[in-house]
Amino acid sequence: MRVSLLLGLASVALMAAKDNTLHIEKANQAAFVGYSEDAKAEKNWELRAEKLLPVVGKKNLWDLEKIVLTTFQDGKAGTVMRTDTGRVEPEKGLASGEDEVTVAANNFQLEGKGWNWQSTPKGDILAVRADVRATLLSAKKGEEPIKVTAARVDVAPNDKGITVMTFSGNVLLLRGAERLSCERVECLLSSDRGSCERLDARGNVLHVNGPRALSANQLVHDLKDEKMQLTGNVRVADPEFEIQATSVNRDTTLGVTECLSDTLVRIQILPVKDRSEAVMTGRHVVVAPGTGKSGLTIAVDGGAEYTAEGTRLRANDILVRAGEEGDGPISANGNVDGVIGQLKFTAEQARLDRVIQRLDLSGTPRLKDARGFEVAGFSMIALLAQERVTVESGPGLRASMRIRSATGLVESEADRIGISRKDEQSTADLRGSVQYRMSGTKATCDRLIALAEPAEGTANVELTQASLSGSVHYTAPGFSALSDRAEIHPAVGVEAVDIVGKPMLLYLQSFANAPATAARPRIEFASGDGIAAFTADRHQVLFSDQSARFILNGSVKLASTDTQASCGELIGSAKRDDKGKFSLTGAAGTTDVRAEVGGSRAKGESIEIKPAAHQVVLSGNARIEDRDGRVGIPAESLTFDTVTRNWRMDSVRTKTGSPVRPKILLPDTGFTLPVPQ
């Protein structure tokens, strides 16, 4: 760098030193000029002073008064610095001072106390060491300038030749409603307009814009595109939400905030009007404006979780839309696991509308009510306020339900399942190819309606009744039943010698006004080496672990290996064998009894079937009709021996009348069995 020294001498005093060196003691109107060292030799800077004084004992070092330092770029004046006093070393392009200083440029203005200046081949280096006040031109035309206060500022070119202003010590930046405070901030001046287009703030950073506040260890603010990047212990406080994260990117133009974290981002949704307070966490969070002045759209992924009063959702990603007037819908995708009140559920996708209280689940959903039932299927809808759940089947996956009963777990499947709850009673409506399983029993039908009530002393519901209709087929080991309608009561309190505890009660009944060609209710028990089949208008069957009793009413018909019979009503019993199958132990019928046994017809007032004794007994004006239609002499009773296959007439002739029906006693006085509904 070449330096020219121009001295305008109003008066010059000369003195001779011991070494005969000539010193300029005082001069007026002095100027120093620095030129570039390249071929152009352009003027880089010019320093003018009203007074200058050489520093004793220091060669080429001058004290100056009323200084004006001007820098140049491409032949044009750039910054202009003014101060009262200072010291310059022109050959090195160095100057400094302790007085107040002002610096003016086309893109900024500086004021402060104490300064240093140096000219380098890359550009000028300037420092203001105390009480810095600055005004920076904004990166966008028409925007308010940036006001800065700090303890110190350093202005220097970076490796790319772009000027960087570094403010340090209690830094405060103001731009309109924006306020930024930190320990240190670098301002990058653009190469075209020279405005401040990028801020890099560090150390206890706090950015406030109206009601929104952001704090972090570091903030990088692109003023041209209005984008921010915050890192290190980031906190975002907004009237609508609060965020804790490791890193946050914010587009202030679009109002979009993107958050990342080494552990988990935490965002708290604040209540606005009717909107609920909630907390969301995840590794990646994006917050964007929704509809209305107070609308939000929040997307969380990477171990996402949403928590509000009575609600928790976990999933791979969760999307929340919070409306201006209240709660908006929540969408969750991938490994969804949630709790809403008494409901726990899993699915691949979930959508919760908090306004209408509706939950939609899809992708192998499973829902469990803490009060006692569990459902699964292809898709599911839960109307939370109405306490209703609808489960649909789909390709390769049927709707299913599990619920406890007093005698064991009940499992069922159907094309569609609807569950509702009212006054502590739950009702399940299963339709389409229904399958039902409980304690070794199975049933299929077209429709099943199940009722469940709270178990004694608890809030958990248990199945108390199941009504089956449409092609009902009920089976248990050694027993089966066919009917248009059936009722299952899983647990009935009884008092009987061979039926204890809470046995299951089964009703079978035909539809009202069923056509004559319709199949009537039918039950079957194992009997000897064959099957004893009973048909009637109504069946009542009571099961326990070891035994069963049944009552049949209305045009009863019996068909077994040895016997074909009909009567008005019939009662019977069965027991489980070693293989767990029910076998017929006896039956008794009355009213217009007709039988065909061993090829012979007989009739009487009552009939008894005794499998253990190998006998069928007709009583009360009993008569035999042979194959030729001849009717025998009436007798008090007739007995058919299923081993010898012969009839006999006992010689004892006592009038016993009709057999007494075995009575199934229930706790309610005078009540034998519940009346079918």
C-alpha positions in Angstrom: 0.0 0.0 0.0 1.4 3.3 -1.0 0.7 6.4 1.1 1.1 10.0 0.1 1.5 12.7 2.7 0.1 16.2 1.9 0.7 19.0 4.3 -0.9 22.4 3.9 1.2 24.6 6.2 -0.4 27.6 7.7 2.5 27.8 10.1 5.3 25.3 10.6 7.8 25.3 13.5 11.0 23.3 13.0 13.4 22.2 15.7 16.8 20.3 15.5 17.1 17.2 17.6 20.4 15.8 18.9 20.4 13.3 16.0 19.8 16.1 13.6 16.5 14.5 12.5 13.9 16.9 11.2 10.5 16.7 13.0 7.3 18.5 12.1 6.1 20.0 15.4 2.7 21.3 14.3 0.8 21.7 11.0 -2.7 22.7 9.8 -4.9 21.3 7.1 -3.2 17.9 6.7 -4.3 14.9 4.6 -3.1 11.3 4.2 -4.2 9.2 1.2 -3.8 5.4 0.7 -3.8 3.7 -2.7 -4.2 0.1 -3.7 -1.0 -1.8 -4.5 -2.4 -3.4 -7.8 -1.9 -2.0 -11.3 -5.0 0.3 -10.9 -3.5 2.1 -7.9 -7.0 3.3 -7.0 -7.5 5.5 -3.9 -8.6 3.3 -1.0 -8.9 5.9 1.8 -8.3 9.5 2.7 -7.8 10.9 6.1 -8.0 14.6 6.7 -7.4 16.6 9.9 -7.4 20.3 10.8 -4.3 19.8 13.0 -1.6 17.1 13.3 1.3 16.6 15.6 4.1 14.1 15.3 4.4 11.6 18.2 7.8 12.2 19.9 10.1 9.2 19.4 7.7 7.4 17.0 8.5 7.5 13.4 5.5 8.0 11.0 3.0 8.3 13.9 0.8 11.4 14.2 -1.7 12.8 16.6 -4.6 14.5 14.8 -7.5 16.8 15.6 -10.9 17.2 13.9 -10.5 14.0 11.8 -12.5 13.0 8.8 -11.7 9.5 7.4 -13.2 8.5 4.1 -13.0 5.1 2.5 -13.4 4.4 -1.2 -14.5 1.4 -3.3 -14.2 1.4 -7.1 -13.4 5.1 -7.0 -16.5 6.0 -5.1 -16.7 7.3 -1.5 -18.0 4.7 1.0 -17.9 5.3 4.7 -17.1 8.6 6.4 -15.8 8.6 9.9 -15.7 11.7 12.0 -14.0 12.2 15.4 -12.3 15.0 17.4 -8.9 13.4 18.1 -6.9 10.4 17.1 -3.6 8.9 16.1 -2.6 7.7 12.7 0.2 5.6 11.3 -0.3 6.3 7.6 2.3 3.9 6.2 0.5 1.0 7.9 -3.0 2.3 7.3 -3.8 2.3 11.0 -5.7 4.9 13.1 -7.3 4.9 16.5 -8.8 7.3 19.1 -10.7 7.5 22.4 -13.2 10.2 21.6 -16.8 10.0 20.4 -17.0 8.8 16.8 -19.6 8.8 14.1 -19.5 6.6 11.0 -21.9 7.1 8.1 -22.3 4.9 5.0 -25.0 4.3 2.5 -26.3 1.3 4.4 -25.5 2.1 8.1 -24.7 4.7 10.6 -22.6 4.2 13.8 -21.9 6.2 16.9 -19.8 5.4 19.9 -16.8 6.1 21.9 -13.2 4.8 21.2 -12.3 3.5 17.8 -9.8 1.6 15.8 -9.4 1.6 12.0 -7.2 -0.4 9.6 -6.9 -0.6 5.8 -6.3 -4.0 4.4 -6.2 -5.4 0.8 -9.6 -7.0 1.4 -11.2 -3.9 2.8 -11.3 -1.6 5.8 -11.5 -2.9 9.4 -13.3 -0.7 11.9 -14.1 -1.1 15.6 -16.1 1.1 17.9 -15.2 0.0 21.5 -17.9 1.4 23.7 -21.5 2.9 23.9 -22.3 1.7 20.3 -25.5 3.1 18.7 -26.2 2.0 15.1 -28.8 2.3 12.4 -28.8 -0.4 9.7 -30.7 -0.4 6.4 -33.2 -3.2 6.2 -32.8 -5.9 3.5 -36.3 -5.1 2.1 -37.2 -1.9 0.5 -39.8 0.2 2.5 -39.1 -1.7 5.7 -38.1 0.2 8.9 -34.3 0.3 9.6 -32.7 -1.7 12.4 -31.7 0.2 15.5 -28.8 -1.4 17.4 -27.2 -0.7 20.8 -24.2 -2.6 22.1 -21.0 -2.3 24.1 -18.8 -2.8 20.9 -19.0 -3.2 17.2 -16.4 -4.6 14.8 -16.8 -4.0 11.0 -14.6 -6.1 8.7 -14.8 -8.0 5.4 -15.1 -11.8 5.5 -13.3 -14.3 3.3 -15.7 -13.6 0.5 -15.1 -9.8 0.7 -18.6 -9.2 2.2 -18.7 -6.7 5.0 -19.7 -8.2 8.4 -20.7 -6.0 11.4 -20.2 -7.8 14.7 -22.0 -6.3 17.7 -21.0 -7.6 21.2 -21.9 -6.9 24.8 -25.6 -6.4 25.8 -26.7 -6.2 22.2 -30.2 -4.9 21.5 -31.7 -4.7 18.0 -35.1 -3.0 17.3 -37.0 -3.1 14.0 -40.6 -1.9 14.3 -42.4 -4.3 16.7 -39.4 -6.7 16.6 -36.8 -6.8 19.4 -33.7 -8.9 19.5 -31.3 -9.1 22.5 -28.2 -11.3 22.8 -24.6 -11.2 23.8 -23.2 -11.1 20.3 -24.6 -10.7 16.8 -23.1 -10.7 13.3 -24.8 -8.6 10.7 -24.0 -9.6 7.1 -24.2 -6.7 4.7 -25.4 -7.5 1.2 -23.0 -6.9 -1.7 -25.6 -5.1 -3.9 -27.6 -2.7 -1.7 -25.2 -3.0 1.3 -28.2 -3.5 3.6 -28.2 -6.0 6.5 -29.5 -9.2 5.0 -28.5 -11.7 7.6 -28.2 -11.7 11.4 -26.3 -14.4 13.4 -27.1 -13.8 17.1 -25.5 -15.9 19.9 -25.6 -16.1 23.7 -28.9 -15.7 25.6 -30.8 -14.9 22.4 -34.3 -13.5 22.8 -36.4 -12.4 19.8 -39.7 -10.8 20.5 -42.1 -9.8 17.7 -45.4 -8.5 19.1 -46.9 -11.2 21.3 -44.4 -13.9 20.1 -41.1 -14.6 21.9 -38.3 -16.9 20.8 -35.2 -17.7 22.9 -32.2 -19.9 22.0 -28.5 -20.1 22.2 -28.2 -19.0 18.6 -30.4 -17.3 16.1 -29.7 -16.9 12.4 -32.2 -14.5 10.8 -32.3 -14.2 7.0 -33.8 -10.7 6.7 -34.2 -10.9 2.9 -36.4 -14.0 2.9 -37.6 -13.5 6.5 -36.5 -16.9 7.7 -35.0 -17.8 11.1 -33.0 -20.7 12.4 -32.8 -21.1 16.2 -30.5 -23.7 17.8 -29.7 -24.8 21.3 -32.3 -24.9 24.1 -34.9 -23.2 21.9 -38.1 -21.9 23.5 -41.0 -20.4 21.4 -43.7 -18.6 23.3 -46.8 -17.7 21.2 -50.3 -16.7 22.3 -51.5 -20.0 20.8 -48.6 -22.4 21.6 -45.3 -22.9 23.4 -42.4 -24.9 22.0 -39.3 -26.5 23.5 -36.8 -27.9 21.0 -33.1 -28.2 20.1 -33.6 -26.5 16.7 -36.3 -24.3 15.2 -36.7 -23.0 11.7 -39.3 -20.2 11.2 -40.6 -18.6 8.1 -42.0 -15.3 9.4 -43.6 -14.5 6.0 -45.6 -17.7 5.9 -45.9 -18.0 9.7 -44.5 -21.5 9.6 -42.4 -22.9 12.4 -40.4 -26.1 12.0 -38.9 -27.8 15.1 -36.3 -30.5 15.6 -34.8 -32.0 18.7 -32.1 -34.4 19.8 -34.6 -35.9 22.2 -38.2 -34.8 21.8 -39.8 -31.5 20.7 -42.5 -30.4 23.1 -45.3 -28.1 22.0 -48.0 -26.9 24.3 -51.2 -25.8 22.5 -52.7 -23.0 24.6 -56.5 -22.5 25.1 -58.1 -19.9 22.8 -61.8 -19.4 23.2 -63.3 -22.9 23.1 -60.0 -24.6 22.2 -58.7 -27.2 24.6 -55.2 -27.1 26.1 -53.0 -29.9 24.8 -49.4 -31.0 24.7 -47.7 -32.6 21.7 -44.2 -34.2 21.5 -42.1 -35.6 18.7 -38.8 -35.4 17.0 -40.1 -33.2 14.2 -42.8 -30.6 14.6 -44.2 -28.1 12.0 -46.6 -25.4 13.1 -48.4 -23.4 10.4 -51.3 -21.0 10.3 -54.8 -22.5 10.0 -58.0 -20.8 9.1 -59.0 -17.6 10.9 -57.0 -15.3 13.1 -56.4 -18.0 15.7 -56.1 -21.1 13.5 -53.3 -23.6 13.8 -52.1 -26.6 11.9 -49.5 -28.7 13.8 -47.8 -31.7 12.3 -45.6 -33.9 14.5 -43.7 -37.0 13.4 -41.0 -39.2 14.9 -42.6 -40.8 18.0 -45.4 -38.3 18.0 -47.7 -38.0 21.0 -50.8 -35.8 21.7 -52.1 -35.3 25.2 -55.1 -33.4 26.4 -57.6 -33.8 29.2 -58.9 -37.3 29.0 -57.2 -37.9 25.7 -53.8 -39.4 24.7 -52.6 -40.3 21.2 -49.3 -41.9 20.1 -48.4 -42.5 16.4 -45.6 -42.2 13.9 -47.1 -38.8 12.9 -50.0 -36.7 14.2 -51.7 -33.7 12.5 -53.8 -31.3 14.6 -56.0 -28.6 13.1 -57.0 -26.1 15.8 -59.7 -23.7 14.6 -60.3 -20.1 15.6 -63.5 -20.9 17.5 -62.4 -24.2 19.1 -60.9 -27.6 18.7 -60.3 -29.0 15.2 -59.8 -32.5 13.9 -56.7 -34.6 14.8 -55.2 -37.1 12.3 -52.8 -39.8 13.4 -51.0 -42.3 11.1 -48.8 -45.3 11.7 -48.8 -47.5 14.8 -51.6 -45.5 16.4 -52.1 -46.1 20.2 -54.6 -44.0 22.0 -56.8 -43.5 25.1 -60.0 -41.4 25.2 -61.8 -41.6 28.5 -62.6 -45.3 29.1 -61.6 -46.3 25.6 -58.2 -47.7 24.6 -57.4 -48.3 20.9 -54.8 -49.2 18.4 -54.9 -48.7 14.6 -52.9 -47.7 11.6 -54.9 -44.5 11.1 -57.1 -42.5 13.4 -59.0 -39.3 13.0 -60.5 -37.5 16.1 -63.0 -34.7 15.6 -63.2 -33.1 19.0 -66.1 -30.8 18.2 -68.6 -33.5 17.2 -66.8 -36.1 19.4 -66.2 -38.6 16.7 -63.3 -41.1 16.4 -62.6 -42.9 13.1 -60.1 -45.8 13.1 -58.8 -47.8 10.1 -56.1 -50.3 9.4 -56.7 -53.3 11.7 -58.2 -51.1 14.5 -58.7 -52.6 18.0 -60.7 -50.8 20.7 -61.1 -51.8 24.3 -63.5 -50.3 26.8 -62.1 -50.3 30.3 -65.6 -51.3 31.5 -65.5 -54.7 29.8 -65.7 -55.2 26.0 -63.2 -55.2 23.2 -63.8 -54.9 19.5 -61.7 -55.2 16.3 -62.2 -55.1 12.6 -61.4 -53.4 9.3 -62.6 -50.0 10.2 -64.3 -48.4 13.2 -66.3 -45.3 14.2 -66.8 -44.2 17.8 -69.3 -41.4 18.6 -67.9 -40.5 22.0 -70.7 -38.2 23.3 -73.3 -40.8 22.4 -71.1 -43.7 23.6 -71.7 -45.6 20.4 -69.1 -47.7 18.4 -69.6 -49.2 14.9 -67.2 -51.8 13.6 -67.1 -52.8 9.9 -65.6 -55.9 8.3 -63.3 -55.6 5.2 -61.3 -57.8 2.8 -59.7 -60.5 4.9 -60.7 -59.1 8.2 -64.0 -59.5 10.0 -65.5 -57.4 12.8 -65.2 -59.1 16.1 -66.1 -58.5 19.8 -65.0 -59.9 23.1 -66.8 -59.4 26.4 -66.8 -61.1 29.8 -69.7 -63.0 31.2 -70.2 -64.7 34.6 -69.4 -68.1 33.0 -66.4 -67.1 30.8 -65.2 -65.0 27.9 -67.6 -64.4 25.0 -66.2 -64.0 21.5 -68.1 -63.1 18.4 -67.7 -62.1 14.8 -70.0 -60.5 12.3 -70.0 -58.4 9.1 -71.0 -55.3 11.2 -71.0 -54.7 14.9 -72.7 -51.7 16.7 -72.2 -51.0 20.4 -74.1 -48.4 22.4 -74.3 -47.5 26.1 -77.1 -46.0 28.0 -77.9 -45.8 31.7 -74.9 -48.1 32.5 -76.2 -50.8 30.2 -74.4 -51.7 27.0 -76.0 -53.1 23.9 -74.2 -54.8 21.0 -75.9 -55.4 17.7 -74.1 -57.9 15.4 -75.3 -58.4 11.8 -74.4 -60.6 9.0 -72.9 -64.1 9.3 -72.6 -63.9 13.0 -70.4 -66.3 14.9 -70.7 -66.6 18.7 -68.4 -68.6 21.1 -68.6 -69.0 24.9 -67.3 -71.7 27.3 -67.2 -74.4 24.7 -70.4 -73.4 23.1 -70.8 -72.0 19.6 -73.6 -70.4 17.7 -74.1 -68.9 14.2 -77.0 -66.7 13.1 -77.9 -63.7 10.9 -78.2 -61.2 13.8 -77.2 -61.1 17.5 -78.2 -58.5 20.1 -76.2 -58.7 23.3 -77.0 -56.9 26.6 -74.3 -56.2 29.2 -74.7 -54.7 32.7 -72.3 -53.8 35.4 -71.2 -56.8 37.5 -72.2 -56.7 41.1 -69.9 -54.3 43.1 -68.0 -53.1 40.0 -68.3 -50.7 37.1 -67.2 -53.4 34.6 -70.0 -54.8 32.4 -70.8 -58.5 31.9 -72.9 -60.1 29.2 -76.3 -60.9 30.7 -78.4 -61.8 27.6 -77.8 -62.5 23.9 -80.7 -62.6 21.4 -80.0 -64.5 18.2 -82.2 -64.4 15.1 -82.2 -65.8 11.5 -80.9 -69.3 10.9 -79.7 -69.8 14.4 -77.4 -72.8 14.9 -76.2 -73.4 18.5 -73.8 -76.2 19.4 -72.1 -77.6 22.5 -70.3 -80.9 23.0 -73.1 -83.5 22.6 -75.8 -80.9 22.0 -77.0 -78.7 19.1 -79.9 -76.5 18.5 -81.5 -75.0 15.4 -84.0 -72.1 15.4 -85.2 -68.9 13.8 -84.8 -67.1 17.2 -82.8 -67.8 20.3 -81.9 -66.2 23.6 -78.8 -66.9 25.7 -78.6 -65.9 29.3 -75.0 -66.7 30.4 -75.7 -66.8 34.1 -79.0 -67.5 35.9 -79.2 -68.0 39.7 -81.1 -71.2 40.4 -81.7 -73.7 43.3 -81.7 -77.3 42.2 -80.0 -80.5 43.3 -78.0 -81.0 40.1 -77.8 -77.5 38.8 -75.8 -75.1 41.0 -74.0 -71.8 40.6 -74.9 -69.6 37.7 -75.8 -71.9 34.7 -76.5 -70.7 31.2 -80.1 -70.4 30.0 -81.0 -70.9 26.3 -84.3 -69.9 24.7 -85.4 -71.1 21.2 -88.5 -69.7 19.5 -89.9 -69.3 16.0 -90.6 -65.9 14.5 -94.1 -64.7 15.0 -96.4 -65.4 12.0 -93.7 -67.7 10.5 -95.0 -69.6 7.4 -96.0 -73.3 7.9 -93.0 -74.3 5.8 -90.5 -72.6 8.1 -88.2 -74.8 10.1 -89.2 -75.0 13.8 -86.7 -74.7 16.7 -84.8 -78.0 17.2 -82.4 -79.3 19.8 -80.3 -82.5 19.8 -78.7 -84.6 22.5 -76.6 -87.6 22.3 -78.7 -90.7 23.2 -77.0 -94.1 23.3 -75.3 -94.7 20.0 -77.5 -92.1 18.3 -79.1 -88.7 18.6 -82.3 -87.6 20.3 -83.8 -84.6 18.4 -86.6 -82.4 19.7 -88.6 -79.9 17.8 -91.1 -77.5 19.4 -92.5 -74.0 19.1 -90.5 -72.9 22.2 -87.4 -74.4 23.9 -85.9 -73.5 27.3 -82.6 -75.2 28.1 -80.7 -74.7 31.3 -77.0 -75.7 31.3 -74.4 -76.1 34.1 -70.9 -77.6 33.9 -72.2 -81.1 34.4 -75.9 -81.2 33.6 -78.8 -79.7 31.7 -82.5 -79.4 31.9 -85.0 -78.4 29.2 -88.6 -77.6 28.8 -90.4 -77.7 25.4 -93.8 -76.2 24.6 -96.0 -76.3 21.6 -96.4 -79.3 19.2 -93.4 -81.0 20.6 -91.8 -83.8 18.5 -89.1 -86.3 19.4 -87.0 -88.3 17.0 -84.4 -90.8 18.1 -83.1 -94.2 17.1 -86.0 -96.1 18.8 -88.7 -93.5 19.2 -90.8 -91.0 17.2 -93.1 -89.1 19.5 -95.2 -85.9 19.8 -96.9 -84.1 22.7 -98.0 -80.7 23.9 -95.1 -80.1 26.2 -92.0 -82.0 27.3 -89.3 -81.7 30.0 -86.0 -83.5 30.1 -82.5 -83.6 31.4 -79.0 -84.5 30.2 -75.6 -85.0 31.8 -72.0 -84.5 30.5 -70.0 -87.7 30.1 -66.3 -88.2 30.6 -65.7 -86.8 27.1 -67.5 -83.6 28.0 -70.5 -84.3 25.8 -74.2 -84.0 26.9 -76.1 -87.2 26.8 -79.9 -87.5 27.4 -80.7 -88.9 30.8 -84.5 -88.7 30.6 -87.5 -86.9 29.2 -91.2 -86.7 30.1 -94.0 -85.2 28.1 -97.8 -84.6 28.4 -100.8 -83.6 26.5 -102.0 -85.6 23.5 -99.0 -88.0 23.5 -98.4 -90.0 20.4 -95.5 -92.3 19.8 -94.0 -94.7 17.4 -91.7 -97.1 19.1 -90.2 -100.3 17.6 -92.5 -100.0 14.6 -95.7 -99.8 16.7 -97.7 -96.7 17.4 -99.0 -95.8 20.8 -100.8 -92.9 22.5 -101.6 -91.8 26.0 -101.7 -88.8 28.3 -98.0 -88.8 29.1 -94.6 -90.3 28.0 -91.4 -90.9 29.8 -88.1 -91.7 28.1 -85.6 -93.5 30.3 -82.3 -94.1 28.4 -80.5 -95.7 31.4 -83.3 -98.2 31.9 -83.7 -98.7 28.1 -87.4 -97.9 28.4 -90.1 -95.7 26.9 -93.2 -95.5 29.1 -96.6 -94.2 28.1 -99.1 -93.6 30.9 -102.7 -92.5 31.3 -105.2 -94.3 29.1 -102.3 -95.7 27.1 -103.0 -97.8 24.0 -101.0 -99.5 21.3 -101.9 -99.4 17.6 -100.3 -102.1 15.5 -99.2 -101.9 11.9 -102.6 -103.0 10.8 -104.3 -100.1 12.7 -105.8 -102.2 15.4 -106.0 -100.5 18.8 -105.2 -102.4 22.0 -106.9 -102.3 25.3 -106.3 -99.0 27.3 -103.9 -99.4 30.1 -102.6 -97.3 33.0 -99.1 -97.6 31.5 -97.3 -99.2 28.6 -93.5 -99.9 28.6 -91.3 -100.4 25.5 -88.0 -102.2 26.2 -85.4 -100.8 23.7 -83.2 -103.9 24.2 -85.8 -106.6 23.6 -87.8 -104.2 21.4 -91.1 -105.4 22.9 -94.1 -103.7 24.6 -95.4 -104.9 27.9 -98.4 -104.0 30.0 -97.8 -103.9 33.8 -100.4 -105.8 35.9 -100.5 -103.1 38.5 -103.3 -100.7 37.6 -103.1 -97.6 39.7 -104.5 -94.2 38.7 -101.6 -91.8 38.8 -102.7 -89.1 36.5 -100.3 -86.9 34.5 -96.7 -86.8 35.6 -95.6 -83.8 37.7 -93.2 -81.4 35.9 -89.8 -81.0 37.4 -89.6 -77.4 38.6 -86.5 -75.2 38.0 -86.5 -72.9 41.1 -85.2 -69.4 40.8 -84.7 -66.9 43.6 -87.9 -65.1 42.7 -90.8 -66.8 44.4 -93.3 -68.5 42.1 -91.0 -68.1 39.0 -89.8 -71.1 37.1 -88.0 -69.7 34.0 -87.9 -66.3 32.4 -90.6 -65.8 29.8 -89.1 -65.6 26.3 -89.3 -62.1 24.8 
